[in-house]
Amino acid sequence: MDRQNSDDIMRFLDGMASSDDVLFGFLDEGNQSPEDFSVNLNAGEDDGDEDDNNNNSEDNKAFWQEHEQLLQGTLYRTSSIETKIRQATKEALKQVKSKGLYCVCRRPVDGGCRSCLRGEISRHLRDVAGYDCVISKSKWRSCQDIPAGEHEFIEIVDRSGSKKSEMRVVIELSFRAEFEIAKGSEEYKRLISRLPEVYVGKTERLRSLIKILCIAGKKCLRDKKMHMAPWRKHKYMQAKWLGTCDRSSSLEASVSEAMEPENWVPVAKPRVSMLNYDGLLGGFSAGPATVAVV
């Protein structure tokens, strides 16, 4: 996803220029909230196999109608802070399109790559728009249900609200693609088409969207008698954006990637034995080690 060729990037930027509504998919300051579309989201939330006793056409139609309403209700209600950040993101994308995108990775891609696009957007939001904007990288270990993985996205921490608390706003440049299923049903494809290509919104909204989409994806695959891959499960999708992340500025990320030599090898760690253990221990501070939990 990150190392797309220039044609992919230009199609993305051209789509942005042609229709903001399609790309961002939000009706700012809508009159409806997710609570207006109440449906039991706990139904079908379990990732395990289960019998499908409601496969008749009426139940099927009702399911997709309810989830489409839920999806629209969640997307169409947005706060003023999200609206401002969304507008700033649009401006950043327009700037990239007008100036062109240049790849600064160790192995450059002609016309730019998705990783460099994230860096440019993050830099604009921080240096021009004045937001506390970083590139966040989530990592998670494998467990019984899901494999290990990692994911990068743009994140803004806003502290301007009246309440003395932070609001995390996630910017995902390929949000719709994260939920697409190649052989999905027509109902599922129609639901996914409602999603914005670029997601700009707070984490609470994102949490609700993930739940709605994972339940819909599970039903789609079950109805088509297809196996649900572990990377499509609710827990895996949550880990991408809602886990603990390493946060770095776009400048740090770009420099780290660009300056790392092609033949770089890690520095060998000194061996520790009973003969030199005390000497090594004395060389470190007595404070607790800092561990990045992701």
WOHU-V727636 format. One line per field, one symbol per residue. psi: psi as a letter, one per 30 degrees, with the letter a starting at -180 (. if undefined). burial: b if it has 9 or more other ideal C-beta (glycine too) atoms within 8 Angstrom, else e. A space follows every 10 residues. Layout:
psi->???
burial->???
//
This chain:
psi->eeilleeeee eeeeeeeeje eeefgkjkhl fklfffiklj ffkgekflkl kjghgleeee eeeeeefeee eeeeefklle eeeeeeeeee eeeeeeeefl kkkgleikkk flleeeeeee eeeeeeeefg likljkjkkk llaeelllll kklkkkjkgf lekilkkkkk jjfheeffgk kehlleeeee eeffkkekkj lleeeeeeee eeeeeeeeee eeeghkkjkf gfleeeeefe fgaklkklle eeeeeeeefj legkkkkkkk kklfegeeee effllflkkk kjk.
burial->eeebebebbb ebbbbbeeee ebbbbbeeee ebebeebeee beeebebeee eeeeeeeebb eebbebbbbb bbbbbbbbee bbbebbebbb bbbbbbbeee bebbbeeebe bbbbbbbbbb bbbbbbeebe bebbbbbbbb eeeeebeebb bbbbbbbbee eeeeeebbbb bbbbbbebbe beebeebbbb bbebbbbbbb bbbebbbbbb bbbbbbbbbb bbbbeeebeb ebbbbbbbbb bbbebeebbb eebbebbbee eeeeeeeeee eeeeebbeeb eeeeeeeeee eeeb
//
